[in-house]
Amino acid sequence: MGEEAVGGLTHVDSNGAARMVDVSEKPPTHRLAVAGAFVKMAPTTLAMIAEGAAPKGDVFAAARLAGIMAAKRAWELIPLCHPLSLTHVAVDLKPETGGVRVRATAETLDRTGVEMEALTAASVAALTLYDMCKAVDRGMVVSDVMLLRKEGGRSGTWVRGEAT
């Protein structure tokens, strides 16, 4: 009762109640998602990170590891997210003018997509950058958390900025 999706929202049934989507009938396929974030910071903070002089240690190593660990636990943080067997997670951090660009990639061979895992990895990596540097720059801003690309599944490939 109340299993049908409403208005294209797969996590809402015909009665308006939240539900976990049943993916049991879907075949496992290769799925990939890439998400990004940006941490705006003072130039002195960025220089401190680049020089490896942060008081808490290697900022990029901590953020990279935190992002990977977060992707593996997305299903515990997001109520209707399925637990997935991830085959690959990578977090890349790139210093650029004004801050650090975060790019997280998640892959699986499963029945549902990995967008939430990639978004969680990017978000937690960005928050870890903040945590590692907050003693010297409380004015940092985490922004632009977004899906950049997804591949696989029934809807195929989607790339931010491309017409669909």
Helices and strands as residue ranges (DSSP letters): E 29-40, H 43-50, H 59-72, H 74-77, E 86-96, E 99-110, H 115-133, E 141-151, E 158-159
